[in-house]
Amino acid sequence: MNTNNFDRFFIFENNDYKINEVVELIVIILKRWSVTSIIRKQQEVRFCPYFYIHGMPSSDLLELKLALRKSGYPPMDGYDFHGADFNCESLMRDVNDISFYKVRFINDINFIDDILLRSTKAKEIYQFYVNEPFYHYESKQDKVVKIQVKSLDMCKRILK
């Protein structure tokens, strides 16, 4: 698949999803919208999406990150060490097949605007919500898609 080097944001509303189902969805997205190979790929050509899950309890978020790591997709979340403040540059760092991290994960909805502001790439924001959109970003130059879904299976069918 030929996919452009954009900063893509996949924003989901938590609806008591099972952790293993969220991991499956993230892996589907990574396989379709990420190029991390350093072989014949310069940094300008590599890309990896950002993920945010709105309303997920911190204990579930930790469980999700552990499950991603166990599945071979360790997430980076912009915190360089225990007790550190959020570091946008750290989260935006190059993801490639020799870096430890394989997934960019946003812990707080308030960090999304900072990342969008600092990004120099074209941006695509895909928001999947249950009842009403919860993240509001409008841009004439960036693609913003808001899709109402009832289940993660619906998301998977849309994103495959």
PEQUI-V797674 format. One record per run of one state. SS is the DSSP state (H for helix, E for strand, L for the rest). FROM is the first residue (numbers start at 1). LEN is the number of residues. If there is no record, write none. Layout:
ss: [SS & SS]
from: [FROM & FROM]
len: [LEN & LEN]
This chain:
ss: [L & E & L & H & L & E & L & E & L & E & L & H & L & E & L & H & L & E & L & H & L & E & L & E & L & H & L]
from: [1 & 7 & 14 & 19 & 33 & 35 & 36 & 47 & 48 & 50 & 55 & 58 & 71 & 75 & 77 & 88 & 93 & 103 & 107 & 110 & 119 & 123 & 130 & 143 & 149 & 152 & 160]
len: [6 & 7 & 5 & 14 & 2 & 1 & 11 & 1 & 2 & 5 & 3 & 13 & 4 & 2 & 11 & 5 & 10 & 4 & 3 & 9 & 4 & 7 & 13 & 6 & 3 & 8 & 1]
